[in-house]
Amino acid sequence: MSNVIPFLSYRKARRERVLRKMAAMRAAKERKRLARPAPVAEPKRQRWHRLEFGVRDKLTGQTAWHDLKSVRHATIALRLLLRHYV
């Protein structure tokens, strides 16, 4: 048993080796990240709706046009108009 490495000292040395290796890998990854140029953000695509619906106030003559996203959207918008402006 005299040539057996004590478990705790071997474990500590191995842990330190692994931590050094991981630190070197993190440093290499950081150098690689800094060497690359920053990504340029592309402009976001905007949705395009083919149809639109309009509402005209007969008293003032104001008109408002909105994209027709869906029938549900149109009913909600018209319901809000009727509730607040009539």
Stockholm file with secondary structure:
# STOCKHOLM 1.0

chainA/1-86         MSNVIPFLSYRKARRERVLRKMAAMRAAKERKRLARPAPVAEPKRQRWHRLEFGVRDKLTGQTAWHDLKSVRHATIALRLLLRHYV
#=GR chainA/1-86 SS CTTSCCHHHHHHHHHHHHHHHHHHHHHHHHHHHHHSCCCCCCCCCCCCCSCEEEEECTTTCCEEEEECCCHHHHHHHHHHHHHHHC
#=GC SS_cons        CTTSCCHHHHHHHHHHHHHHHHHHHHHHHHHHHHHSCCCCCCCCCCCCCSCEEEEECTTTCCEEEEECCCHHHHHHHHHHHHHHHC
//
